[in-house]
Amino acid sequence: MGPLRKFILGLALCGVSLAMRAGPTVADDKISLQLRWEPQFQFAGYYMALERGYYAKAGLDVEIRPAVAPGPRYLSAVTEVEEGRATFGIGAVDVVLARANGAPLSIVSSIFQHSPVEVYTRAETRTADLSELMDLRFSTGFQRNGPAEIELRALLRSEGMDLTDVRIPETEKPSFDALLGGEIDVMPGFSLALPWIAAERGVLLNAIKPAEFGIHFYGDSLFAREDAIREDPELVSRFVTASLEGWEYALNHPEETIAVLLDRYSRIDGMENEQAFNRWQSRIVEDLIDFPDVALGNTSKERWERMGAHLIGLGLIGHPERLANLVIHPETVALQQAAQRQQWLIYSVVGLLGAGLALSLFALVMRAQINRRTADLADARKKAVKAMEAAEEANRAKSQFLAAMSHELRTPLNAVIGFADLLGSGVMTDLSQSKVQSYARNIGESGHTLLALINDVLDFAKIDSEHLVLNQDTFYVSKTFASLVSSFEIKAADAGVRLSTSILTGDLAARGDAVRLRQVVSNLLDNAIKFSTDGSVELRVEAEESAPGQLLIRATVRDTGIGIDTTRLDAIFEPFVQSRGSISRQYGGTGLGLAISRSIARQMGGDLVASSVLGEGSVFTATFLLEDMTEQVQRLAGEQTPTPDPAKPALGLRVLIVDDVETNLKIAEAMLKELGCQVETARGGREAVDWAADNDVDAILMDLQMTGMSGLDAAIALSRLRGDRPVPCFAWTADVTSLQTLDHVDFEWAGLILKPVTLKNLLGALRPIAAARPADPSRTFRKIA
């Protein structure tokens, strides 16, 4: 073997050695994670990454350290990581402050996309505007310059106020006890525990969310020492990836995760009902993480920089230049270091064999590979930036939606609360009957406005969870649209809008969901009238046979209103979006109507499209594909004599209502009595089970979310009391997504009744029960023999 060949072989072996040294470490690396509190669902992802073996698979031997140690003593995650006793920690705004004060700490992944900090008052403390808080008694929270106090100060500053202007009374009690006991009126805290503790003590709270006022702070995030990240970015990347796998599993399997937490990890300062507390907290955590709407671990440097800007504005940071490397993406560091090692290897080869043709070619090949990899990295970086921008845009859209909803809900609530106070205070004793009726009408109209807003949100939630169910009823097409138009004539006249129609004539009959069809066209007419003041609106309805036995209904709404920029036509059908940011402020609305309408039209076999000229008007066309029932209806028209339903059906059932909110009980009781039912009430799951042990009923309305024994646990206990003759039990809830939960529990519900409840909904649910068991009006509640 010649000298040159020996030299080349030796150099190749050297390169292999260097490449092996640059590769990933597969041995178990011992690391520790410092939590910011005790084991609970707030940290579920890390515990499940440990229990499911995700850390072990990544070559990591992980110790998870609770913040409360025996003694008890509290371990600060920032201090433990800064001083080297923990490898990783969980923090948020406290990491930013520590970095600005000289601690070499950097964020590697944002887990909670939203901060859990809220500002609390007792339910009876009513404020129409944030400025009214300044007249109340404040507490700054549990920790001086802690996350809760900082966000409170940022919230006040965003509204032109300062914490130095408020009253902070001296008290020897802990802050939260002082709030619950009425010694103070306002304090910041964390949504992960304080509302639960208050509910356990029988106190209802109002919560003010800083995000609704533009204070968008991150919550729980993973951080480490900057030097440790740069020394071994590949280890940091493995830990973050395994932790995100654990979070994904925990969010998809909450009950299993809670069982693991309760079985294997004890708390020094525990809750009275740990299982119920963790179930409640799992829902809070899911909202804070915002998965799957936002990718797990999504981390925006710009958003962390905005948090730093808030702290600078509050005077808490004196060296803003220290925040330069606050956020470090370990994958980027690892790729940069790998590229540097490869470049160093190439330069060494070129230097040693500068004149050698063979190694010159080798260098060219390696350089080409690096160029390709650099291009791949640049492309990946661009895609990552686009993904982060999309996530930020989604967060901004949701924030705009929350702000719009806050405004839209507060307006009718102001009328409801104001007029109700006037009627209930007893101060205005000389009110005439007409004035009382006027106040009542205002309360009713505002209540219907609130219900319409909530229904929009519920409809969108049903569509988003694929639980929107269409009814299939037969109806006359022309009569349906004619009655719809009549309901808009007064509104159009009040707005100075000329409303004209061209509706097909004849007795065409179709089978489909007439209510949802009316909802879509009503939304289009309502928008057209709202945006066409002193203009004109035209509704044209046509029908054609698209196939044998099928009708294609086409409803076109044309207006001469403000119009829409053509570049925004696609965006207006996205949820939470309006054509311009000023629309919600000037005209109101949540930005959900068109998204819901298009989804309904498509589910009914059609579509919703739009065309527009800015400043001249818009045209919206909704289509629906329905079953043609004209011949069948005409054939059967003379064969049946319809029997009208009585105005007040006498179902004769005995019904037990279970709810821990007194108002809900009273409303449902009054409605059931209108339907001819005998009613018994229970103010909680345990009370219902105790009562039912000695009494018999025909049906049960069970609230799902109650303090103490949950609705599901109570329903299961009641079914065991009856054995082979269980009483039909309806799930009664205000959460439209509860249907997903009900589908995955081992209990057979009689049905789902959504709040706010209506006579129609109650009648539809209970009529089959009454039909299956003929009612005897003389029966009363009786003891079971």
Residue pairs with C-beta under 8 A, 6 or more apart in sequence:
1 9
4 356
7 352
7 353
8 353
8 358
8 359
11 349
11 352
11 353
11 359
15 345
15 349
18 341
18 345
22 338
22 341
24 59
24 234
24 238
25 59
25 232
25 234
25 235
26 59
27 59
28 56
28 59
28 60
28 61
29 59
29 60
29 61
29 235
30 61
30 63
31 60
31 61
31 62
31 63
31 87
31 88
31 235
31 239
32 62
32 63
32 64
32 65
32 85
32 86
32 87
32 88
33 46
33 62
33 63
33 64
33 65
33 86
33 87
33 88
33 89
33 90
34 65
34 67
34 75
34 77
34 80
34 81
34 85
34 86
34 88
34 89
34 90
35 43
35 46
35 64
35 65
35 66
35 67
35 77
35 90
36 67
36 77
36 89
36 90
36 91
36 220
37 43
37 66
37 67
37 68
38 66
38 67
38 68
38 267
38 268
38 269
38 270
39 47
39 66
39 261
39 265
39 266
39 267
40 192
40 261
40 267
40 277
40 278
40 281
41 250
41 254
41 257
41 258
41 261
41 278
41 281
41 282
41 285
42 192
42 220
42 281
42 285
43 64
43 90
44 246
44 247
44 250
44 251
44 254
44 257
44 261
44 282
44 285
45 111
45 243
45 244
45 246
45 247
45 248
45 249
45 250
45 251
46 62
46 64
46 243
46 246
47 64
47 246
47 250
47 257
47 260
47 261
47 265
48 54
48 246
48 247
48 249
48 250
48 253
48 257
48 260
49 55
49 62
49 242
49 243
49 245
49 246
49 247
49 249
50 62
50 64
50 246
51 260
51 264
52 245
52 246
52 249
54 242
54 243
54 245
54 246
54 249
55 61
55 62
55 239
55 242
55 246
57 242
58 238
58 239
58 241
58 242
59 238
60 235
60 238
60 239
60 242
62 239
65 75
65 80
65 86
66 75
66 267
66 268
67 74
67 75
67 76
67 77
68 74
68 75
68 267
68 268
68 269
69 75
70 268
72 268
72 269
77 86
77 89
77 90
77 91
77 94
77 223
78 89
78 91
78 94
78 95
78 98
78 103
78 105
80 86
80 89
81 87
81 88
81 89
81 105
81 223
81 224
81 225
82 98
82 103
82 104
82 105
82 225
84 225
87 224
87 228
87 239
88 108
88 222
88 223
88 224
88 239
89 95
89 222
89 223
89 224
90 111
90 220
90 221
90 222
90 223
91 98
91 220
91 221
91 223
92 112
92 115
92 147
92 217
92 218
92 219
92 220
92 221
93 115
93 147
93 150
93 151
93 217
93 218
93 307
93 311
94 146
94 147
95 105
95 107
95 221
95 223
95 326
96 304
96 307
96 308
96 311
96 317
96 323
96 326
97 145
97 150
97 311
97 316
97 317
98 105
99 105
99 106
99 322
99 323
99 326
100 308
100 311
100 316
100 317
100 318
100 319
100 320
100 322
100 323
101 319
102 319
102 322
104 225
104 226
104 227
105 223
105 224
105 225
105 226
106 223
106 224
106 225
106 226
106 229
106 325
106 326
106 327
106 328
107 221
107 222
107 223
107 299
107 304
107 326
107 327
107 328
108 222
108 223
108 224
108 229
108 236
108 240
108 299
108 327
108 328
108 329
108 330
109 221
109 222
109 240
109 243
109 244
109 297
109 299
110 218
110 221
110 297
110 298
110 299
110 300
110 304
111 219
111 220
111 221
111 222
111 243
111 247
111 289
111 296
111 297
112 218
112 219
112 220
112 221
112 285
112 288
112 289
113 218
113 219
113 288
113 289
113 290
113 294
113 298
113 395
114 211
114 216
114 217
114 218
114 219
114 287
114 288
114 290
115 147
115 151
115 210
115 211
115 217
115 218
115 219
115 288
116 190
116 191
116 192
116 219
116 220
116 284
116 288
117 147
117 148
117 151
117 152
117 188
117 189
117 190
117 191
117 210
117 217
118 188
118 189
118 190
118 191
118 194
118 207
118 208
118 209
118 210
119 133
119 152
119 155
119 186
119 187
119 188
119 189
119 207
119 208
119 210
120 179
120 186
120 187
120 188
120 189
120 194
120 195
120 198
120 205
120 206
120 207
120 208
121 127
121 133
121 136
121 185
121 186
121 205
121 206
121 208
122 179
122 180
122 182
122 185
122 203
122 204
122 205
122 206
123 203
123 204
123 205
123 206
125 136
125 185
125 186
125 206
126 417
127 133
127 136
128 410
128 414
130 155
130 156
130 159
130 161
130 208
130 213
131 159
131 161
133 166
133 186
134 161
134 165
134 166
136 166
136 167
136 185
136 186
137 167
137 168
137 169
137 183
137 184
137 185
137 186
138 163
138 166
138 167
138 168
138 184
138 185
138 186
138 187
139 168
139 171
139 175
139 178
139 179
139 184
139 186
139 187
140 148
140 149
140 152
140 163
140 168
140 175
140 187
140 188
141 148
141 149
141 152
141 175
141 187
141 188
141 189
142 148
142 174
142 175
142 176
142 189
143 149
145 316
147 217
148 188
148 189
148 190
149 163
149 188
150 310
150 311
150 314
150 316
151 188
151 210
151 215
151 217
152 163
152 188
152 210
153 162
153 163
153 314
154 210
154 215
154 217
154 310
154 313
154 314
155 208
155 210
155 213
155 215
156 162
156 163
157 310
157 313
157 314
158 213
158 214
158 215
159 213
166 186
169 183
169 184
171 178
171 183
171 184
173 181
173 183
175 184
175 187
176 187
176 189
176 194
176 197
178 184
178 187
179 185
179 186
179 187
180 198
180 201
180 203
191 207
191 284
191 288
192 281
192 284
192 285
193 281
194 205
195 205
195 207
196 271
196 277
196 280
196 281
198 204
198 205
199 707
200 271
200 272
200 707
209 402
210 217
211 399
211 402
212 399
212 402
212 403
212 406
214 399
215 310
216 303
216 306
216 395
216 399
217 307
217 310
218 303
218 304
218 307
219 288
220 288
221 299
222 239
222 240
222 243
224 236
226 325
226 328
228 236
229 236
229 328
229 330
229 333
230 328
230 333
233 330
233 331
233 333
233 334
233 337
234 330
234 334
236 330
237 330
237 331
237 334
240 297
240 330
244 296
244 297
247 289
247 291
247 296
248 291
248 296
249 257
250 257
251 285
251 286
251 289
251 291
254 279
254 282
255 279
257 282
258 275
258 278
258 279
258 282
261 278
262 274
262 275
262 278
267 274
271 277
273 708
276 708
276 710
279 710
289 296
290 395
293 394
294 391
294 394
294 395
295 387
295 391
298 387
298 388
298 391
299 327
299 329
299 388
300 388
300 391
300 392
301 326
301 327
302 392
303 392
304 326
304 327
305 323
305 326
308 317
308 320
308 323
308 326
311 317
312 320
317 323
332 381
335 377
339 370
339 373
339 374
339 377
342 366
342 370
343 370
345 366
346 363
346 366
346 367
346 370
349 359
349 362
349 363
349 366
350 359
350 360
350 363
352 359
353 359
353 360
354 360
397 574
397 575
397 576
397 577
398 576
400 576
400 581
400 584
400 591
401 575
401 576
401 590
401 591
401 592
404 584
404 589
404 590
404 591
405 453
405 457
405 590
407 584
407 585
407 588
408 453
408 588
408 589
408 590
409 450
409 453
411 449
412 446
412 447
412 449
412 450
413 446
413 450
415 442
415 443
415 445
415 446
416 443
416 446
416 447
416 450
419 439
419 440
419 442
419 443
420 443
422 428
422 439
423 431
423 436
423 439
423 440
431 439
451 756
453 590
454 756
456 590
456 592
456 593
456 596
457 590
457 592
458 736
458 754
459 468
459 592
459 596
460 575
460 592
460 595
460 596
461 736
461 737
462 468
462 469
462 736
463 595
463 596
463 599
463 600
464 575
465 736
465 737
465 739
465 740
467 736
467 737
467 739
467 740
468 599
468 600
468 603
470 512
470 513
470 516
470 603
470 604
471 513
471 515
471 516
472 511
472 512
472 513
473 511
473 512
473 513
473 514
474 509
474 510
474 511
474 629
474 633
475 509
475 510
475 511
475 512
475 514
476 507
476 508
476 509
476 633
477 504
477 508
477 509
477 510
477 541
477 543
477 551
477 553
478 503
478 504
478 505
478 506
478 507
478 508
478 541
480 514
480 517
480 518
481 501
481 503
481 521
481 539
481 541
481 555
482 503
484 518
484 521
484 522
484 525
485 499
485 501
485 503
485 525
485 539
487 522
488 499
488 522
488 525
488 526
488 529
489 499
491 526
491 529
492 498
492 499
492 529
492 537
493 499
495 529
495 530
495 532
495 533
495 534
496 533
496 534
497 529
497 532
497 533
497 534
497 535
497 536
497 537
498 535
498 536
498 537
499 529
499 536
499 537
499 538
499 539
500 536
500 537
500 538
500 539
501 538
501 539
501 540
501 541
502 538
502 539
502 540
502 541
503 539
503 540
503 541
504 541
504 542
504 543
507 630
507 633
507 634
508 543
508 551
508 628
508 630
509 628
509 629
509 630
509 632
509 633
509 634
510 551
510 553
510 626
510 627
510 628
510 629
510 630
511 626
511 627
511 628
511 629
512 604
512 624
512 626
512 627
513 604
516 600
516 604
517 553
517 604
517 624
519 596
519 597
519 600
520 555
520 597
520 600
520 601
520 608
520 622
520 624
521 539
521 555
521 557
521 622
523 593
523 594
523 596
523 597
524 555
524 557
524 597
524 620
524 622
525 537
525 539
525 557
526 593
527 593
527 594
527 620
528 537
528 557
528 558
528 559
528 561
528 618
528 620
529 537
529 559
530 587
531 559
531 561
531 562
531 587
531 618
532 559
532 560
532 561
532 562
532 617
533 561
535 559
535 560
535 561
535 617
536 559
536 560
537 557
537 558
537 559
537 560
538 556
538 557
538 558
538 559
539 555
539 556
539 557
540 555
540 556
540 558
541 553
541 554
541 555
541 556
542 553
542 554
542 556
543 551
543 552
543 553
543 554
544 551
544 552
544 554
545 551
545 552
545 628
546 552
546 625
549 627
549 628
550 625
550 626
550 627
550 628
551 625
551 626
551 627
551 628
552 606
552 623
552 624
552 625
553 606
553 623
553 624
553 625
553 626
554 621
554 622
554 623
555 621
555 622
555 623
555 624
556 619
556 620
556 621
556 622
557 619
557 620
557 621
557 622
558 617
558 618
558 619
559 617
559 618
559 619
560 616
560 617
561 617
561 618
562 614
562 615
563 612
563 613
563 614
563 615
563 616
563 617
563 618
564 572
564 579
564 610
564 612
564 614
564 618
565 579
565 612
565 614
566 612
566 614
568 579
568 580
569 610
569 611
569 612
571 577
571 579
572 578
572 579
572 594
572 610
573 594
573 595
573 598
573 608
573 610
574 595
575 591
575 592
575 595
576 590
576 591
576 592
577 591
577 595
578 584
578 589
578 591
583 589
584 590
584 591
594 608
597 608
597 622
598 607
598 608
601 607
601 608
601 622
601 623
601 624
602 608
604 624
604 625
604 626
605 624
605 625
605 626
606 622
606 623
606 624
606 625
607 622
607 623
608 620
608 621
608 622
608 623
609 620
609 621
610 618
610 619
610 620
610 621
611 618
611 619
612 618
612 619
648 674
648 675
648 676
649 675
649 676
649 763
649 767
650 675
650 676
650 775
650 777
651 675
651 676
651 677
651 763
651 766
651 767
651 769
651 770
651 775
652 676
652 677
652 770
652 774
652 775
652 776
652 777
652 779
653 677
653 678
653 698
653 699
653 766
653 769
653 770
653 773
653 775
654 677
654 678
654 680
654 696
654 697
654 698
654 699
654 779
654 781
655 672
655 677
655 678
655 679
655 680
655 697
655 698
655 699
655 700
655 701
655 766
656 680
656 681
656 682
656 688
656 691
656 692
656 697
656 699
656 700
656 701
657 665
657 668
657 669
657 672
657 679
657 680
657 681
657 682
657 700
657 701
657 732
658 681
658 682
658 684
658 685
658 687
658 688
658 700
658 701
658 702
658 703
658 706
658 711
658 714
658 732
659 665
659 668
659 681
659 683
659 701
659 703
659 706
659 732
660 683
660 684
660 703
660 706
660 707
660 708
661 703
662 683
664 703
664 755
665 681
665 683
667 756
667 757
668 679
668 701
668 732
668 757
668 762
669 679
669 681
671 757
671 758
671 759
671 762
672 679
672 762
673 679
674 759
675 759
675 762
675 763
675 766
676 775
676 777
677 766
678 779
678 780
678 781
680 691
680 695
680 697
680 781
682 688
682 691
684 706
684 707
684 708
684 709
685 702
685 706
685 708
685 709
685 710
685 711
685 713
685 714
685 717
686 708
686 709
686 714
688 700
688 702
688 714
688 718
689 709
689 714
689 717
689 718
689 721
692 718
692 721
692 727
693 721
694 783
694 784
695 781
695 782
695 783
695 784
696 727
696 781
696 782
696 784
697 727
697 781
698 727
698 728
698 769
698 770
698 773
699 727
699 728
699 729
699 730
699 750
699 766
699 769
700 715
700 718
700 727
700 728
700 729
700 730
701 730
701 732
701 753
702 711
702 714
702 715
702 729
702 730
702 731
702 732
703 711
703 732
703 733
704 710
704 711
704 712
704 731
704 732
704 733
704 735
704 738
704 741
705 711
705 733
705 735
706 714
709 717
711 731
711 732
711 733
712 745
712 747
715 729
715 731
715 747
715 749
716 747
718 726
718 727
718 729
719 726
719 727
719 729
719 747
726 748
728 750
728 769
729 749
729 750
730 749
730 750
730 751
730 752
730 753
730 765
731 738
731 742
731 749
731 751
731 752
731 753
732 753
732 755
732 757
733 752
733 753
733 754
733 755
734 754
734 755
734 756
736 754
738 752
739 752
742 749
742 752
750 765
750 769
751 765
753 761
753 762
753 765
754 761
